[in-house]
Amino acid sequence: MGIFKKKHVNHPIFWENYASAFDRPLLEDLKKIRFVVLDTETTGFDYETDRMLSIGALAVTDNAIAAAESMEVFLDQYYYHSKNVAIHGILKKEQREVISELEAIQLLLAFLGNSVLVAHHAAFDLRMLNEALKRHGLPKLKNKVLDTATLYKKTLIRSPLLQRKEHYSLDDLADKFDISKKDRHTALGDAYITALAFIKILSRLQKKGVTTRKKLFK
């Protein structure tokens, strides 16, 4: 029986640079890990037909937002739902500097590196990003991913006297932690709210003895 070798695929240099960051050992100490908190605004919720309109991301290190490390890009798209435009305020004819989906991907990968990716209801953002990568012949993101909705539940006291919700929205977390919702429903605004909630959640978990990457993902 013959031995088949996996075919090598030549990816663009920006992907190779991104992927090479994962050749290094990942840090364990939560105080030293770089987290990238991310949010996407999209034309809708269909993974195959809808597209990203904007991506906002910022870095968190040692329980603090890194003020100089943020990005927000607006994508040149032509597929809009009028009901969603009313929510996120991104109008097709609005005067914004827009870039192509591929350019946005390149900028995001350079910003991400091997950081831990954080998002609220992360499965949606992750799927939208991976679908975009797929359209350009690229593999899925390699980053570890945390969902603040799931993490928040880990901070709650288990008691029959306290009613826990099945799902916690970003508004729920903003209200719980007294975070302003001024820039809600913009990619960078939601990323900022998520980052503040994440820092609060992380602080609570650290008090419970969660001090390493391994324990955080347990």
C-alpha positions, 0 to 999 in steps of 0.5 A: 500500500502506497504512502500518501503525503499531505499536499503542501499548499502555498499560502500568502506571506501574510498568512504564513507570518500569522501562522508562524506565531503559533510555532512559539510556546504559548504563555500560561500566566494570565497576567502575561497573555495578550487577549484580543477582544473582537466584534463584527457587525454584519449584514445579517446572520446567514453564514453563507450569504451575509457579510461583515460590514466592520470589524473592531478589536482591541488588546487586553493584557494584565487585566487592562485595555492596551490603549494603543492597541486597537483596530477598526475597519469598514468593509466594502460590501454591497449586500445590506438588510435595511432592518440591520442598517438601522441597528448598526448605523452603517449606511451604504452611502455613508462617507467612510473609508472602506477596504476590501474583505481581503485587506481587512483579513490581512490587517486582522491577522497581523493584529491578532498574532497568536493572542487569545481571541475573546468575543461575546457569543464568540461562535458567530464572529468566529464563523463569520471570520472563518467563512471570509477566510474560506472565500479567499482560500485560507485555513481557519483561524488558529487562535484559542477562543473565549466566549464572555457569555460562557465565562460569565456563567462560571462566576455565578454562585450555584444556588437554588435561590438564584435563577440563572439565565440560559443566555446572557446578552452583551446588554446583560453584562453591561448592566451587571457591571455598570458599563456605559452602552453609549457606542453599542452596536458599533464593532469597536464600541461592542468590543470595548464593552466586551473588553470591560466585561471580560476584565471584570469576569477575569478578575472574579475568576482569578480570585477563584484560583484561575491563574493559568491559560489551562485553568481558564479553558478548563 
